Amino acid sequence: MSGALDEIREEFLAIEQRERLQLLLEFSQELPPLPERYVDHPDLLERVEECQSPVFIFTEVDDEARVHLHATAPREAPTTRGFASILAQGLDGLRVDEVLAVADDYPLTLGLTDAVSPLRLRGMTAMLARIKRQLREKSSG
């Protein structure tokens, strides 16, 4: 798994259950902004339908097969935004094969099952699945 994703998981598991939601909210404030080239082209971003909030994700693969993940989620949806931020920070810069190797149940390993609804956890799992699907499509094209 990615060093960054491992570190993020360890950060969550190192604190008490009640503090994990606060950490997730901190991640929500760290979601990188969309690059300027996407701000006027929301059509390039794919909506994650499984999320209650409007979350959009787009992956790019550079010439060195490194993944760059862009996501947007409303500030009024801090849990969902936090999940998008974790994935953006944890996956950005990895090689395609490294992202595809991330466990599909990674969101369930953060120790948030008692702090966040199963529906929201499914949303994060769906984000990860979308990212992997986009990368597979880009790799086969």
Buried (B, 14 or more C-beta within 10 A) or exposed (E): BBEBBEEBBEBBEEEEEEEBBEBBEEBBEEBBEBEEEBEEEEEEBBEBEBBEBEBBBBBBBEEEBBBBBBBBBEEEBBBBBBBBBBBBBBBBBBBBEBBBEBEEEBBBBBBBBEBBEEEBBBBBBBBBEBBBEBBEEBEEE
